[in-house]
Each structure stands twice: as structure tokens, then as C-alpha cells.
Amino acid sequence: MDNLEKYNASFIEAFGEACDNLTALTYQAIPQWDSIGHMQLIAALEAAFDIMMDTEDILDLSSYEKGKELLSKYGVEM
């Protein structure tokens, strides 16, 4: 599984079937991406890529695309 597949799987794990159009997802755009869903997503990403995200980056992850940008700071390339 490449990094993009891991990334997509993390969103699906956190939000389930609500991920019809991953690239358009933004924070609170779907009911599942609330504060609890956000932390589930962070946990899934940290587990998938074996990283520990900084608090600032956790708060800054506001969309699918922004998440890819933030993960590059941890050496994760898509």
C-alpha cells in the first residue's frame, strides 16, 4: 500500500461511508468530521504513518488537501 492509499484509508477509517469524494472533504463539511471525528482521523494518520503530529498541525488539518501538505513535514510524500 503506497502513502496515498494509506492516507485515503485513514479518512475512510475515521469517517466511514461519508468519504464519497475525499478530495473535497473539509472540516465539518460532513457530520462525521466533528471534533471527535477529527481526533479519530489524527489517530488513524499517526498509526498509518508511524508519526506523532504536533498540536499546531492537528489544529491546522482542516481539509483533505491540507492534510497531505502537513504530512510532508513528517517526511510523508504522496
N, CA, C, O and CB atoms as a CASP TS submission, in Angstrom:
PFRMAT TS
TARGET T0000
AUTHOR 0000-0000-0000
METHOD Language model
MODEL 1
PARENT N/A
ATOM      1  N   MET     1       0.860  -1.181   0.000  1.00  0.00           N
ATOM      2  CA  MET     1       0.000   0.000   0.000  1.00  0.00           C
ATOM      3  C   MET     1       0.901   1.238   0.000  1.00  0.00           C
ATOM      4  O   MET     1       1.767   1.386   0.863  1.00  0.00           O
ATOM      5  CB  MET     1      -0.976   0.001   1.240  1.00  0.00           C
ATOM      6  N   ASP     2       0.688   2.120  -0.973  1.00  0.00           N
ATOM      7  CA  ASP     2       1.502   3.333  -1.014  1.00  0.00           C
ATOM      8  C   ASP     2       0.933   4.385  -0.055  1.00  0.00           C
ATOM      9  O   ASP     2      -0.124   4.187   0.544  1.00  0.00           O
ATOM     10  CB  ASP     2       1.569   3.895  -2.457  1.00  0.00           C
ATOM     11  N   ASN     3       1.647   5.501   0.079  1.00  0.00           N
ATOM     12  CA  ASN     3       1.251   6.520   1.055  1.00  0.00           C
ATOM     13  C   ASN     3      -0.113   7.129   0.774  1.00  0.00           C
ATOM     14  O   ASN     3      -0.865   7.412   1.706  1.00  0.00           O
ATOM     15  CB  ASN     3       2.276   7.610   1.091  1.00  0.00           C
ATOM     16  N   LEU     4      -0.443   7.336  -0.497  1.00  0.00           N
ATOM     17  CA  LEU     4      -1.752   7.899  -0.816  1.00  0.00           C
ATOM     18  C   LEU     4      -2.862   6.927  -0.431  1.00  0.00           C
ATOM     19  O   LEU     4      -3.905   7.344   0.072  1.00  0.00           O
ATOM     20  CB  LEU     4      -1.841   8.243  -2.312  1.00  0.00           C
ATOM     21  N   GLU     5      -2.646   5.659  -0.659  1.00  0.00           N
ATOM     22  CA  GLU     5      -3.642   4.656  -0.262  1.00  0.00           C
ATOM     23  C   GLU     5      -3.793   4.611   1.255  1.00  0.00           C
ATOM     24  O   GLU     5      -4.907   4.484   1.762  1.00  0.00           O
ATOM     25  CB  GLU     5      -3.251   3.265  -0.796  1.00  0.00           C
ATOM     26  N   LYS     6      -2.689   4.713   1.980  1.00  0.00           N
ATOM     27  CA  LYS     6      -2.741   4.760   3.447  1.00  0.00           C
ATOM     28  C   LYS     6      -3.494   6.006   3.910  1.00  0.00           C
ATOM     29  O   LYS     6      -4.295   5.954   4.844  1.00  0.00           O
ATOM     30  CB  LYS     6      -1.311   4.743   4.046  1.00  0.00           C
ATOM     31  N   TYR     7      -3.224   7.115   3.246  1.00  0.00           N
ATOM     32  CA  TYR     7      -3.877   8.379   3.596  1.00  0.00           C
ATOM     33  C   TYR     7      -5.388   8.272   3.392  1.00  0.00           C
ATOM     34  O   TYR     7      -6.170   8.628   4.273  1.00  0.00           O
ATOM     35  CB  TYR     7      -3.301   9.541   2.750  1.00  0.00           C
ATOM     36  N   ASN     8      -5.785   7.780   2.228  1.00  0.00           N
ATOM     37  CA  ASN     8      -7.206   7.614   1.938  1.00  0.00           C
ATOM     38  C   ASN     8      -7.851   6.637   2.910  1.00  0.00           C
ATOM     39  O   ASN     8      -8.970   6.869   3.367  1.00  0.00           O
ATOM     40  CB  ASN     8      -7.407   7.135   0.500  1.00  0.00           C
ATOM     41  N   ALA     9      -7.165   5.554   3.229  1.00  0.00           N
ATOM     42  CA  ALA     9      -7.697   4.553   4.163  1.00  0.00           C
ATOM     43  C   ALA     9      -7.910   5.162   5.551  1.00  0.00           C
ATOM     44  O   ALA     9      -8.841   4.781   6.260  1.00  0.00           O
ATOM     45  CB  ALA     9      -6.743   3.342   4.256  1.00  0.00           C
ATOM     46  N   SER    10      -7.056   6.098   5.934  1.00  0.00           N
ATOM     47  CA  SER    10      -7.209   6.762   7.232  1.00  0.00           C
ATOM     48  C   SER    10      -8.496   7.583   7.275  1.00  0.00           C
ATOM     49  O   SER    10      -9.203   7.574   8.283  1.00  0.00           O
ATOM     50  CB  SER    10      -5.997   7.666   7.521  1.00  0.00           C
ATOM     51  N   PHE    11      -8.803   8.289   6.193  1.00  0.00           N
ATOM     52  CA  PHE    11     -10.050   9.047   6.126  1.00  0.00           C
ATOM     53  C   PHE    11     -11.256   8.112   6.162  1.00  0.00           C
ATOM     54  O   PHE    11     -12.239   8.382   6.852  1.00  0.00           O
ATOM     55  CB  PHE    11     -10.086   9.911   4.857  1.00  0.00           C
ATOM     56  N   ILE    12     -11.176   7.028   5.426  1.00  0.00           N
ATOM     57  CA  ILE    12     -12.292   6.073   5.397  1.00  0.00           C
ATOM     58  C   ILE    12     -12.472   5.424   6.766  1.00  0.00           C
ATOM     59  O   ILE    12     -13.600   5.220   7.214  1.00  0.00           O
ATOM     60  CB  ILE    12     -12.057   4.989   4.319  1.00  0.00           C
ATOM     61  N   GLU    13     -11.371   5.103   7.425  1.00  0.00           N
ATOM     62  CA  GLU    13     -11.435   4.527   8.770  1.00  0.00           C
ATOM     63  C   GLU    13     -12.101   5.496   9.747  1.00  0.00           C
ATOM     64  O   GLU    13     -12.922   5.093  10.571  1.00  0.00           O
ATOM     65  CB  GLU    13     -10.022   4.161   9.266  1.00  0.00           C
ATOM     66  N   ALA    14     -11.743   6.764   9.648  1.00  0.00           N
ATOM     67  CA  ALA    14     -12.272   7.762  10.578  1.00  0.00           C
ATOM     68  C   ALA    14     -13.719   8.144  10.285  1.00  0.00           C
ATOM     69  O   ALA    14     -14.506   8.353  11.208  1.00  0.00           O
ATOM     70  CB  ALA    14     -11.412   8.997  10.542  1.00  0.00           C
ATOM     71  N   PHE    15     -14.073   8.236   9.000  1.00  0.00           N
ATOM     72  CA  PHE    15     -15.374   8.779   8.640  1.00  0.00           C
ATOM     73  C   PHE    15     -16.314   7.793   7.967  1.00  0.00           C
ATOM     74  O   PHE    15     -17.475   8.121   7.724  1.00  0.00           O
ATOM     75  CB  PHE    15     -15.185   9.935   7.754  1.00  0.00           C
ATOM     76  N   GLY    16     -15.844   6.609   7.665  1.00  0.00           N
ATOM     77  CA  GLY    16     -16.701   5.582   7.086  1.00  0.00           C
ATOM     78  C   GLY    16     -17.197   5.917   5.701  1.00  0.00           C
ATOM     79  O   GLY    16     -16.463   6.459   4.874  1.00  0.00           O
ATOM     80  N   GLU    17     -18.418   5.596   5.464  1.00  0.00           N
ATOM     81  CA  GLU    17     -19.017   5.713   4.134  1.00  0.00           C
ATOM     82  C   GLU    17     -19.186   7.152   3.655  1.00  0.00           C
ATOM     83  O   GLU    17     -19.526   7.375   2.493  1.00  0.00           O
ATOM     84  CB  GLU    17     -20.348   5.038   4.127  1.00  0.00           C
ATOM     85  N   ALA    18     -18.961   8.110   4.510  1.00  0.00           N
ATOM     86  CA  ALA    18     -19.167   9.510   4.141  1.00  0.00           C
ATOM     87  C   ALA    18     -18.077  10.040   3.215  1.00  0.00           C
ATOM     88  O   ALA    18     -18.104  11.212   2.839  1.00  0.00           O
ATOM     89  CB  ALA    18     -19.232  10.364   5.386  1.00  0.00           C
ATOM     90  N   CYS    19     -17.139   9.210   2.851  1.00  0.00           N
ATOM     91  CA  CYS    19     -15.992   9.643   2.056  1.00  0.00           C
ATOM     92  C   CYS    19     -16.184   9.394   0.571  1.00  0.00           C
ATOM     93  O   CYS    19     -15.321   8.795  -0.070  1.00  0.00           O
ATOM     94  CB  CYS    19     -14.747   8.942   2.526  1.00  0.00           C
ATOM     95  N   ASP    20     -17.289   9.838   0.020  1.00  0.00           N
ATOM     96  CA  ASP    20     -17.560   9.658  -1.401  1.00  0.00           C
ATOM     97  C   ASP    20     -16.576  10.438  -2.265  1.00  0.00           C
ATOM     98  O   ASP    20     -16.110   9.930  -3.284  1.00  0.00           O
ATOM     99  CB  ASP    20     -18.982  10.084  -1.723  1.00  0.00           C
ATOM    100  N   ASN    21     -16.263  11.643  -1.875  1.00  0.00           N
ATOM    101  CA  ASN    21     -15.356  12.498  -2.631  1.00  0.00           C
ATOM    102  C   ASN    21     -14.287  13.023  -1.683  1.00  0.00           C
ATOM    103  O   ASN    21     -14.408  14.129  -1.156  1.00  0.00           O
ATOM    104  CB  ASN    21     -16.122  13.673  -3.317  1.00  0.00           C
ATOM    105  N   LEU    22     -13.246  12.236  -1.467  1.00  0.00           N
ATOM    106  CA  LEU    22     -12.228  12.571  -0.484  1.00  0.00           C
ATOM    107  C   LEU    22     -11.584  13.932  -0.730  1.00  0.00           C
ATOM    108  O   LEU    22     -11.387  14.702   0.211  1.00  0.00           O
ATOM    109  CB  LEU    22     -11.171  11.510  -0.475  1.00  0.00           C
ATOM    110  N   THR    23     -11.260  14.229  -1.965  1.00  0.00           N
ATOM    111  CA  THR    23     -10.511  15.454  -2.243  1.00  0.00           C
ATOM    112  C   THR    23     -11.286  16.718  -1.889  1.00  0.00           C
ATOM    113  O   THR    23     -10.680  17.775  -1.711  1.00  0.00           O
ATOM    114  CB  THR    23     -10.125  15.495  -3.697  1.00  0.00           C
ATOM    115  N   ALA    24     -12.588  16.636  -1.783  1.00  0.00           N
ATOM    116  CA  ALA    24     -13.402  17.807  -1.462  1.00  0.00           C
ATOM    117  C   ALA    24     -13.692  17.934   0.036  1.00  0.00           C
ATOM    118  O   ALA    24     -14.312  18.908   0.463  1.00  0.00           O
ATOM    119  CB  ALA    24     -14.707  17.748  -2.228  1.00  0.00           C
ATOM    120  N   LEU    25     -13.254  16.967   0.830  1.00  0.00           N
ATOM    121  CA  LEU    25     -13.586  16.993   2.251  1.00  0.00           C
ATOM    122  C   LEU    25     -12.900  18.136   2.985  1.00  0.00           C
ATOM    123  O   LEU    25     -11.709  18.392   2.808  1.00  0.00           O
ATOM    124  CB  LEU    25     -13.211  15.679   2.893  1.00  0.00           C
ATOM    125  N   THR    26     -13.688  18.815   3.817  1.00  0.00           N
ATOM    126  CA  THR    26     -13.167  19.842   4.711  1.00  0.00           C
ATOM    127  C   THR    26     -13.772  19.620   6.087  1.00  0.00           C
ATOM    128  O   THR    26     -14.813  18.979   6.234  1.00  0.00           O
ATOM    129  CB  THR    26     -13.483  21.279   4.180  1.00  0.00           C
ATOM    130  N   TYR    27     -13.098  20.163   7.084  1.00  0.00           N
ATOM    131  CA  TYR    27     -13.560  20.034   8.466  1.00  0.00           C
ATOM    132  C   TYR    27     -14.997  20.519   8.599  1.00  0.00           C
ATOM    133  O   TYR    27     -15.337  21.613   8.147  1.00  0.00           O
ATOM    134  CB  TYR    27     -12.643  20.821   9.418  1.00  0.00           C
ATOM    135  N   GLN    28     -15.821  19.717   9.209  1.00  0.00           N
ATOM    136  CA  GLN    28     -17.242  19.945   9.474  1.00  0.00           C
ATOM    137  C   GLN    28     -18.117  20.015   8.226  1.00  0.00           C
ATOM    138  O   GLN    28     -19.270  20.437   8.305  1.00  0.00           O
ATOM    139  CB  GLN    28     -17.400  21.206  10.241  1.00  0.00           C
ATOM    140  N   ALA    29     -17.584  19.607   7.077  1.00  0.00           N
ATOM    141  CA  ALA    29     -18.398  19.561   5.857  1.00  0.00           C
ATOM    142  C   ALA    29     -19.330  18.362   5.864  1.00  0.00           C
ATOM    143  O   ALA    29     -20.358  18.354   5.187  1.00  0.00           O
ATOM    144  CB  ALA    29     -17.504  19.516   4.615  1.00  0.00           C
ATOM    145  N   ILE    30     -18.962  17.351   6.636  1.00  0.00           N
ATOM    146  CA  ILE    30     -19.814  16.174   6.827  1.00  0.00           C
ATOM    147  C   ILE    30     -20.009  15.991   8.333  1.00  0.00           C
ATOM    148  O   ILE    30     -19.134  16.368   9.111  1.00  0.00           O
ATOM    149  CB  ILE    30     -19.181  14.878   6.165  1.00  0.00           C
ATOM    150  N   PRO    31     -21.124  15.429   8.752  1.00  0.00           N
ATOM    151  CA  PRO    31     -21.364  15.264  10.190  1.00  0.00           C
ATOM    152  C   PRO    31     -20.283  14.450  10.904  1.00  0.00           C
ATOM    153  O   PRO    31     -20.008  14.684  12.081  1.00  0.00           O
ATOM    154  CB  PRO    31     -22.698  14.605  10.403  1.00  0.00           C
ATOM    155  N   GLN    32     -19.680  13.512  10.209  1.00  0.00           N
ATOM    156  CA  GLN    32     -18.679  12.666  10.830  1.00  0.00           C
ATOM    157  C   GLN    32     -17.384  13.416  11.158  1.00  0.00           C
ATOM    158  O   GLN    32     -16.641  13.003  12.048  1.00  0.00           O
ATOM    159  CB  GLN    32     -18.377  11.502   9.928  1.00  0.00           C
ATOM    160  N   TRP    33     -17.107  14.515  10.447  1.00  0.00           N
ATOM    161  CA  TRP    33     -15.876  15.262  10.709  1.00  0.00           C
ATOM    162  C   TRP    33     -16.165  16.383  11.698  1.00  0.00           C
ATOM    163  O   TRP    33     -16.088  17.569  11.377  1.00  0.00           O
ATOM    164  CB  TRP    33     -15.280  15.834   9.394  1.00  0.00           C
ATOM    165  N   ASP    34     -16.497  15.963  12.903  1.00  0.00           N
ATOM    166  CA  ASP    34     -16.649  16.888  14.017  1.00  0.00           C
ATOM    167  C   ASP    34     -15.382  16.781  14.859  1.00  0.00           C
ATOM    168  O   ASP    34     -14.391  16.213  14.400  1.00  0.00           O
ATOM    169  CB  ASP    34     -17.944  16.573  14.869  1.00  0.00           C
ATOM    170  N   SER    35     -15.389  17.311  16.072  1.00  0.00           N
ATOM    171  CA  SER    35     -14.170  17.288  16.885  1.00  0.00           C
ATOM    172  C   SER    35     -13.746  15.865  17.237  1.00  0.00           C
ATOM    173  O   SER    35     -12.551  15.572  17.279  1.00  0.00           O
ATOM    174  CB  SER    35     -14.376  18.093  18.163  1.00  0.00           C
ATOM    175  N   ILE    36     -14.684  14.999  17.484  1.00  0.00           N
ATOM    176  CA  ILE    36     -14.350  13.604  17.795  1.00  0.00           C
ATOM    177  C   ILE    36     -13.837  12.904  16.546  1.00  0.00           C
ATOM    178  O   ILE    36     -12.829  12.199  16.602  1.00  0.00           O
ATOM    179  CB  ILE    36     -15.579  12.855  18.365  1.00  0.00           C
ATOM    180  N   GLY    37     -14.510  13.088  15.435  1.00  0.00           N
ATOM    181  CA  GLY    37     -14.055  12.517  14.179  1.00  0.00           C
ATOM    182  C   GLY    37     -12.670  13.021  13.799  1.00  0.00           C
ATOM    183  O   GLY    37     -11.864  12.281  13.235  1.00  0.00           O
ATOM    184  N   HIS    38     -12.402  14.275  14.109  1.00  0.00           N
ATOM    185  CA  HIS    38     -11.094  14.859  13.815  1.00  0.00           C
ATOM    186  C   HIS    38     -10.002  14.096  14.559  1.00  0.00           C
ATOM    187  O   HIS    38      -8.965  13.762  13.985  1.00  0.00           O
ATOM    188  CB  HIS    38     -11.064  16.358  14.200  1.00  0.00           C
ATOM    189  N   MET    39     -10.240  13.825  15.828  1.00  0.00           N
ATOM    190  CA  MET    39      -9.235  13.104  16.609  1.00  0.00           C
ATOM    191  C   MET    39      -9.113  11.646  16.149  1.00  0.00           C
ATOM    192  O   MET    39      -8.032  11.063  16.228  1.00  0.00           O
ATOM    193  CB  MET    39      -9.585  13.158  18.105  1.00  0.00           C
ATOM    194  N   GLN    40     -10.203  11.062  15.674  1.00  0.00           N
ATOM    195  CA  GLN    40     -10.125   9.714  15.114  1.00  0.00           C
ATOM    196  C   GLN    40      -9.271   9.724  13.844  1.00  0.00           C
ATOM    197  O   GLN    40      -8.500   8.797  13.601  1.00  0.00           O
ATOM    198  CB  GLN    40     -11.543   9.164  14.812  1.00  0.00           C
ATOM    199  N   LEU    41      -9.414  10.763  13.050  1.00  0.00           N
ATOM    200  CA  LEU    41      -8.602  10.898  11.849  1.00  0.00           C
ATOM    201  C   LEU    41      -7.128  11.056  12.212  1.00  0.00           C
ATOM    202  O   LEU    41      -6.271  10.412  11.608  1.00  0.00           O
ATOM    203  CB  LEU    41      -9.077  12.093  11.011  1.00  0.00           C
ATOM    204  N   ILE    42      -6.829  11.894  13.179  1.00  0.00           N
ATOM    205  CA  ILE    42      -5.444  12.103  13.606  1.00  0.00           C
ATOM    206  C   ILE    42      -4.850  10.784  14.087  1.00  0.00           C
ATOM    207  O   ILE    42      -3.724  10.444  13.726  1.00  0.00           O
ATOM    208  CB  ILE    42      -5.366  13.175  14.724  1.00  0.00           C
ATOM    209  N   ALA    43      -5.593  10.044  14.894  1.00  0.00           N
ATOM    210  CA  ALA    43      -5.104   8.760  15.394  1.00  0.00           C
ATOM    211  C   ALA    43      -4.836   7.796  14.246  1.00  0.00           C
ATOM    212  O   ALA    43      -3.832   7.083  14.254  1.00  0.00           O
ATOM    213  CB  ALA    43      -6.110   8.147  16.372  1.00  0.00           C
ATOM    214  N   ALA    44      -5.722   7.771  13.267  1.00  0.00           N
ATOM    215  CA  ALA    44      -5.544   6.882  12.113  1.00  0.00           C
ATOM    216  C   ALA    44      -4.319   7.279  11.296  1.00  0.00           C
ATOM    217  O   ALA    44      -3.564   6.414  10.850  1.00  0.00           O
ATOM    218  CB  ALA    44      -6.796   6.900  11.224  1.00  0.00           C
ATOM    219  N   LEU    45      -4.117   8.579  11.097  1.00  0.00           N
ATOM    220  CA  LEU    45      -2.952   9.046  10.350  1.00  0.00           C
ATOM    221  C   LEU    45      -1.654   8.743  11.088  1.00  0.00           C
ATOM    222  O   LEU    45      -0.680   8.286  10.490  1.00  0.00           O
ATOM    223  CB  LEU    45      -3.061  10.543  10.085  1.00  0.00           C
ATOM    224  N   GLU    46      -1.650   9.001  12.391  1.00  0.00           N
ATOM    225  CA  GLU    46      -0.442   8.740  13.170  1.00  0.00           C
ATOM    226  C   GLU    46      -0.090   7.254  13.161  1.00  0.00           C
ATOM    227  O   GLU    46       1.085   6.894  13.084  1.00  0.00           O
ATOM    228  CB  GLU    46      -0.623   9.228  14.610  1.00  0.00           C
ATOM    229  N   ALA    47      -1.090   6.404  13.237  1.00  0.00           N
ATOM    230  CA  ALA    47      -0.839   4.959  13.202  1.00  0.00           C
ATOM    231  C   ALA    47      -0.382   4.511  11.812  1.00  0.00           C
ATOM    232  O   ALA    47       0.538   3.703  11.692  1.00  0.00           O
ATOM    233  CB  ALA    47      -2.105   4.186  13.614  1.00  0.00           C
ATOM    234  N   ALA    48      -1.013   5.027  10.777  1.00  0.00           N
ATOM    235  CA  ALA    48      -0.696   4.611   9.412  1.00  0.00           C
ATOM    236  C   ALA    48       0.730   4.992   9.020  1.00  0.00           C
ATOM    237  O   ALA    48       1.400   4.251   8.301  1.00  0.00           O
ATOM    238  CB  ALA    48      -1.684   5.230   8.434  1.00  0.00           C
ATOM    239  N   PHE    49       1.190   6.148   9.495  1.00  0.00           N
ATOM    240  CA  PHE    49       2.499   6.648   9.072  1.00  0.00           C
ATOM    241  C   PHE    49       3.543   6.607  10.185  1.00  0.00           C
ATOM    242  O   PHE    49       4.667   7.074   9.998  1.00  0.00           O
ATOM    243  CB  PHE    49       2.363   8.060   8.566  1.00  0.00           C
ATOM    244  N   ASP    50       3.180   6.053  11.341  1.00  0.00           N
ATOM    245  CA  ASP    50       4.091   5.922  12.475  1.00  0.00           C
ATOM    246  C   ASP    50       4.740   7.261  12.816  1.00  0.00           C
ATOM    247  O   ASP    50       5.963   7.382  12.888  1.00  0.00           O
ATOM    248  CB  ASP    50       5.169   4.876  12.173  1.00  0.00           C
ATOM    249  N   ILE    51       3.884   8.259  13.022  1.00  0.00           N
ATOM    250  CA  ILE    51       4.335   9.607  13.359  1.00  0.00           C
ATOM    251  C   ILE    51       3.574  10.098  14.582  1.00  0.00           C
ATOM    252  O   ILE    51       2.589   9.489  15.000  1.00  0.00           O
ATOM    253  CB  ILE    51       4.139  10.578  12.163  1.00  0.00           C
ATOM    254  N   MET    52       4.042  11.208  15.151  1.00  0.00           N
ATOM    255  CA  MET    52       3.337  11.902  16.225  1.00  0.00           C
ATOM    256  C   MET    52       3.204  13.352  15.780  1.00  0.00           C
ATOM    257  O   MET    52       4.191  14.086  15.729  1.00  0.00           O
ATOM    258  CB  MET    52       4.097  11.778  17.618  1.00  0.00           C
ATOM    259  N   MET    53       1.995  13.759  15.461  1.00  0.00           N
ATOM    260  CA  MET    53       1.777  15.106  14.941  1.00  0.00           C
ATOM    261  C   MET    53       1.806  16.138  16.062  1.00  0.00           C
ATOM    262  O   MET    53       1.351  15.879  17.177  1.00  0.00           O
ATOM    263  CB  MET    53       0.444  15.179  14.193  1.00  0.00           C
ATOM    264  N   ASP    54       2.351  17.313  15.747  1.00  0.00           N
ATOM    265  CA  ASP    54       2.364  18.435  16.681  1.00  0.00           C
ATOM    266  C   ASP    54       0.948  18.980  16.840  1.00  0.00           C
ATOM    267  O   ASP    54       0.127  18.875  15.929  1.00  0.00           O
ATOM    268  CB  ASP    54       3.329  19.549  16.197  1.00  0.00           C
ATOM    269  N   THR    55       0.677  19.554  17.987  1.00  0.00           N
ATOM    270  CA  THR    55      -0.640  20.118  18.267  1.00  0.00           C
ATOM    271  C   THR    55      -1.039  21.154  17.216  1.00  0.00           C
ATOM    272  O   THR    55      -2.185  21.178  16.769  1.00  0.00           O
ATOM    273  CB  THR    55      -0.658  20.751  19.659  1.00  0.00           C
ATOM    274  N   GLU    56      -0.104  21.999  16.827  1.00  0.00           N
ATOM    275  CA  GLU    56      -0.397  23.028  15.832  1.00  0.00           C
ATOM    276  C   GLU    56      -0.864  22.401  14.514  1.00  0.00           C
ATOM    277  O   GLU    56      -1.798  22.890  13.879  1.00  0.00           O
ATOM    278  CB  GLU    56       0.842  23.907  15.593  1.00  0.00           C
ATOM    279  N   ASP    57      -0.204  21.321  14.117  1.00  0.00           N
ATOM    280  CA  ASP    57      -0.575  20.649  12.870  1.00  0.00           C
ATOM    281  C   ASP    57      -1.924  19.952  12.997  1.00  0.00           C
ATOM    282  O   ASP    57      -2.697  19.916  12.039  1.00  0.00           O
ATOM    283  CB  ASP    57       0.500  19.636  12.472  1.00  0.00           C
ATOM    284  N   ILE    58      -2.208  19.406  14.159  1.00  0.00           N
ATOM    285  CA  ILE    58      -3.506  18.768  14.396  1.00  0.00           C
ATOM    286  C   ILE    58      -4.622  19.793  14.226  1.00  0.00           C
ATOM    287  O   ILE    58      -5.644  19.513  13.599  1.00  0.00           O
ATOM    288  CB  ILE    58      -3.561  18.134  15.814  1.00  0.00           C
ATOM    289  N   LEU    59      -4.422  20.961  14.779  1.00  0.00           N
ATOM    290  CA  LEU    59      -5.428  22.022  14.675  1.00  0.00           C
ATOM    291  C   LEU    59      -5.520  22.579  13.263  1.00  0.00           C
ATOM    292  O   LEU    59      -6.581  23.040  12.842  1.00  0.00           O
ATOM    293  CB  LEU    59      -5.110  23.147  15.650  1.00  0.00           C
ATOM    294  N   ASP    60      -4.419  22.539  12.535  1.00  0.00           N
ATOM    295  CA  ASP    60      -4.354  23.122  11.195  1.00  0.00           C
ATOM    296  C   ASP    60      -4.907  22.179  10.119  1.00  0.00           C
ATOM    297  O   ASP    60      -5.154  22.616   8.995  1.00  0.00           O
ATOM    298  CB  ASP    60      -2.916  23.491  10.863  1.00  0.00           C
ATOM    299  N   LEU    61      -5.104  20.912  10.436  1.00  0.00           N
ATOM    300  CA  LEU    61      -5.597  19.951   9.451  1.00  0.00           C
ATOM    301  C   LEU    61      -7.090  20.215   9.226  1.00  0.00           C
ATOM    302  O   LEU    61      -7.943  19.696   9.944  1.00  0.00           O
ATOM    303  CB  LEU    61      -5.348  18.469   9.925  1.00  0.00           C
ATOM    304  N   SER    62      -7.376  21.022   8.228  1.00  0.00           N
ATOM    305  CA  SER    62      -8.745  21.486   8.009  1.00  0.00           C
ATOM    306  C   SER    62      -9.386  20.932   6.744  1.00  0.00           C
ATOM    307  O   SER    62     -10.562  21.180   6.476  1.00  0.00           O
ATOM    308  CB  SER    62      -8.764  22.977   7.952  1.00  0.00           C
ATOM    309  N   SER    63      -8.606  20.176   5.964  1.00  0.00           N
ATOM    310  CA  SER    63      -9.149  19.600   4.742  1.00  0.00           C
ATOM    311  C   SER    63      -8.287  18.421   4.316  1.00  0.00           C
ATOM    312  O   SER    63      -7.179  18.226   4.816  1.00  0.00           O
ATOM    313  CB  SER    63      -9.227  20.658   3.616  1.00  0.00           C
ATOM    314  N   TYR    64      -8.809  17.653   3.399  1.00  0.00           N
ATOM    315  CA  TYR    64      -8.078  16.525   2.824  1.00  0.00           C
ATOM    316  C   TYR    64      -6.759  17.004   2.221  1.00  0.00           C
ATOM    317  O   TYR    64      -5.708  16.413   2.470  1.00  0.00           O
ATOM    318  CB  TYR    64      -8.933  15.811   1.753  1.00  0.00           C
ATOM    319  N   GLU    65      -6.814  18.062   1.437  1.00  0.00           N
ATOM    320  CA  GLU    65      -5.621  18.579   0.782  1.00  0.00           C
ATOM    321  C   GLU    65      -4.622  19.149   1.783  1.00  0.00           C
ATOM    322  O   GLU    65      -3.417  18.947   1.634  1.00  0.00           O
ATOM    323  CB  GLU    65      -6.003  19.641  -0.227  1.00  0.00           C
ATOM    324  N   LYS    66      -5.104  19.856   2.796  1.00  0.00           N
ATOM    325  CA  LYS    66      -4.224  20.427   3.816  1.00  0.00           C
ATOM    326  C   LYS    66      -3.510  19.314   4.575  1.00  0.00           C
ATOM    327  O   LYS    66      -2.352  19.474   4.961  1.00  0.00           O
ATOM    328  CB  LYS    66      -5.025  21.318   4.794  1.00  0.00           C
ATOM    329  N   GLY    67      -4.178  18.206   4.788  1.00  0.00           N
ATOM    330  CA  GLY    67      -3.562  17.070   5.475  1.00  0.00           C
ATOM    331  C   GLY    67      -2.366  16.530   4.724  1.00  0.00           C
ATOM    332  O   GLY    67      -1.348  16.193   5.328  1.00  0.00           O
ATOM    333  N   LYS    68      -2.481  16.445   3.404  1.00  0.00           N
ATOM    334  CA  LYS    68      -1.352  15.977   2.595  1.00  0.00           C
ATOM    335  C   LYS    68      -0.167  16.927   2.731  1.00  0.00           C
ATOM    336  O   LYS    68       0.982  16.496   2.837  1.00  0.00           O
ATOM    337  CB  LYS    68      -1.763  15.846   1.112  1.00  0.00           C
ATOM    338  N   GLU    69      -0.457  18.207   2.727  1.00  0.00           N
ATOM    339  CA  GLU    69       0.592  19.225   2.886  1.00  0.00           C
ATOM    340  C   GLU    69       1.277  19.094   4.249  1.00  0.00           C
ATOM    341  O   GLU    69       2.503  19.141   4.343  1.00  0.00           O
ATOM    342  CB  GLU    69      -0.004  20.642   2.725  1.00  0.00           C
ATOM    343  N   LEU    70       0.475  18.929   5.300  1.00  0.00           N
ATOM    344  CA  LEU    70       1.024  18.822   6.647  1.00  0.00           C
ATOM    345  C   LEU    70       1.872  17.564   6.822  1.00  0.00           C
ATOM    346  O   LEU    70       2.905  17.600   7.490  1.00  0.00           O
ATOM    347  CB  LEU    70      -0.098  18.832   7.666  1.00  0.00           C
ATOM    348  N   LEU    71       1.441  16.460   6.231  1.00  0.00           N
ATOM    349  CA  LEU    71       2.186  15.211   6.382  1.00  0.00           C
ATOM    350  C   LEU    71       3.568  15.296   5.733  1.00  0.00           C
ATOM    351  O   LEU    71       4.485  14.577   6.130  1.00  0.00           O
ATOM    352  CB  LEU    71       1.397  14.053   5.775  1.00  0.00           C
ATOM    353  N   SER    72       3.716  16.157   4.754  1.00  0.00           N
ATOM    354  CA  SER    72       5.042  16.300   4.130  1.00  0.00           C
ATOM    355  C   SER    72       6.065  16.805   5.141  1.00  0.00           C
ATOM    356  O   SER    72       7.258  16.538   4.989  1.00  0.00           O
ATOM    357  CB  SER    72       4.974  17.261   2.923  1.00  0.00           C
ATOM    358  N   LYS    73       5.627  17.527   6.166  1.00  0.00           N
ATOM    359  CA  LYS    73       6.516  17.984   7.218  1.00  0.00           C
ATOM    360  C   LYS    73       7.110  16.817   8.016  1.00  0.00           C
ATOM    361  O   LYS    73       8.147  16.961   8.663  1.00  0.00           O
ATOM    362  CB  LYS    73       5.773  18.923   8.146  1.00  0.00           C
ATOM    363  N   TYR    74       6.444  15.674   7.960  1.00  0.00           N
ATOM    364  CA  TYR    74       6.881  14.486   8.693  1.00  0.00           C
ATOM    365  C   TYR    74       7.557  13.469   7.762  1.00  0.00           C
ATOM    366  O   TYR    74       7.747  12.309   8.128  1.00  0.00           O
ATOM    367  CB  TYR    74       5.683  13.835   9.404  1.00  0.00           C
ATOM    368  N   GLY    75       7.909  13.915   6.574  1.00  0.00           N
ATOM    369  CA  GLY    75       8.591  13.050   5.632  1.00  0.00           C
ATOM    370  C   GLY    75       7.687  12.114   4.860  1.00  0.00           C
ATOM    371  O   GLY    75       8.159  11.175   4.220  1.00  0.00           O
ATOM    372  N   VAL    76       6.382  12.367   4.917  1.00  0.00           N
ATOM    373  CA  VAL    76       5.412  11.532   4.195  1.00  0.00           C
ATOM    374  C   VAL    76       5.107  12.209   2.865  1.00  0.00           C
ATOM    375  O   VAL    76       4.511  13.285   2.831  1.00  0.00           O
ATOM    376  CB  VAL    76       4.094  11.316   5.035  1.00  0.00           C
ATOM    377  N   GLU    77       5.510  11.587   1.790  1.00  0.00           N
ATOM    378  CA  GLU    77       5.265  12.134   0.453  1.00  0.00           C
ATOM    379  C   GLU    77       4.170  11.332  -0.235  1.00  0.00           C
ATOM    380  O   GLU    77       4.145  10.104  -0.159  1.00  0.00           O
ATOM    381  CB  GLU    77       6.562  12.123  -0.396  1.00  0.00           C
ATOM    382  N   MET    78       3.271  12.033  -0.905  1.00  0.00           N
ATOM    383  CA  MET    78       2.163  11.378  -1.593  1.00  0.00           C
ATOM    384  C   MET    78       2.505  11.162  -3.051  1.00  0.00           C
ATOM    385  O   MET    78       1.694  10.620  -3.802  1.00  0.00           O
ATOM    386  CB  MET    78       0.878  12.201  -1.465  1.00  0.00           C
TER
END
